[in-house]
Amino acid sequence: MKLCMIGTGYVGLVSGVCFSDLGNEVVCVDRDEKKINDLKNSIIPIYEPGLEELVKKNYKSGRLSFTTDLSSAVKNSKIIFICVGTPTKKNGIGANLSQIFNVSKELSKYIKTFKIVINKSTVPVSTGDKVEKIISKKIKKNLFTVVSNPEFLREGDAIRDFIYPDRVIIGTQNKKTNKILRQLYSPLISKGAKYLNTSRRAAELIKYASNAFLATKITYINEIANMCEKLDINVEDVSIGMGLDKRIGGRFLRAGPAYGGSCFPKDTRAILNTANQIKSNLSLIKSVIKSNENRSKILTKKIFDILNNNLKNKKISFLGVTFKANTDDMRESSSIKLIPALSRKGAIISYYDPTGEKKEFKKIKNVQFKPSIKSTCENSDLVIVHTEWNDFKSIDFKKIMKKNNFKLFDMRNIYSVEKMKKDKIKYFSIGR
């Protein structure tokens, strides 16, 4: 099939490349000329394992192309995916849909023959109705249909999640369109993906409800971890014991920093905003948001306690600053709150992340990026493992540290408490 992906951000690029790898002809469109030229030269704008190889392979085969020309892309495609950003509004409440609506207006200029317009961006309920209304101002309704097809890609595992999804959600009540999209996704269905056809509004809500629930699991286990620390209980025993119940499951029951990234923070706020608009009470999600916002304060206080509330000129090292491993995404990472708070108290901070230096810290006093784990840690009073990169899981701290009395705060519980005791390292973790 001939597909057009509007937007070459995380969702658009990964989805477009994977669709082309399934044998479809895909054109990825973006107004950013530099990004398009970079993609033509296999320069990838995001860090995602395996993506560069797939771009090269499918671009070379001719199944994948990149352009800034939306008109020609729409003309030559049967199915059009809208994959632009829906960030939180500047007031911190609700989703900013300006890019969605701008694309809808542009599409209304170029649709001449029947097109399936698919919203793959994460959007509040009824956004599809609004997109349909915008396009229908200039285009007859029999020339297009608007579908909701939410994505469920995890950063760092996006390619695998696309190829082996748990489910494919198609929000349309148009039987012909549903048949075409079932055919498009048939290679994934044959591998075990569940295909669910719902109303458009239900598909929109499934995405938000799913992310809000996963955010709730993370927040829940973090609060249980706080309790475990006061009761001298290992939170990992609790997580395993809970996860063995098939009704609960063990995924997303790992205690650590606040949840972050491009989805959970903005999606929980957006679904709450929708609920407020229709006067529906989502008190649980409201509490989840509040608890997650408070998480960084709790971890900052713990760092103060570890250093006996004396941070002046203390050398603190961060291993990893992204919100999770296998991504370069800094959006809503807890390090963005932790590092400035420690800097204000006079700490001297160095950090290392496998994805490189971060612009978020360039203007913060006494914060410096280091090129290696050793150079980051060797003179530290406190080493903080913030992100669970594989690079950090087998570090010999006794070998790389110059100070004997350093402390280690493992925010991801990747090290054994017994091993740390054996090595006589002053070790602190979460909920243990």
Secondary structure, 3 states (H helix, E strand, C coil): CEEEEECCCHHHHHHHHHHHHCCCEEEEECCCHHHHHHHHCCCCCCCCCCHHHHHHHHHHHCCEEEECCHHHHHHCCCEEEECCCCCECCCCCCECCHHHHHHHHHHHHHCCCCEEEEECCCCCCCHHHHHHHHHHCCCCHHHEEEEECCCCCCCCCHHHHHHCCCEEEEECCCHHHHHHHHHHCHHHHCCCCEEEEECHHHHHHHHHHHHHHHHHHHHHHHHHHHHHHHHCCCHHHHHHHHHCCCCCCCCCCCCCCCCCCCCHHHHHHHHHHHHHHCCCCCHHHHHHHHHHHHHHHHHHHHHHHHCCCCCCCCEEEEECCCCCCCCCCCCCCCHHHHHHHHHHCCCEEEEECCCCCCHHHCCCCCEEECCCHHHHHCCCCEEEECCCCHHHCCCCHHHHCCCCCCEEEECCCCCCHHHHHHCCCEEEECCC
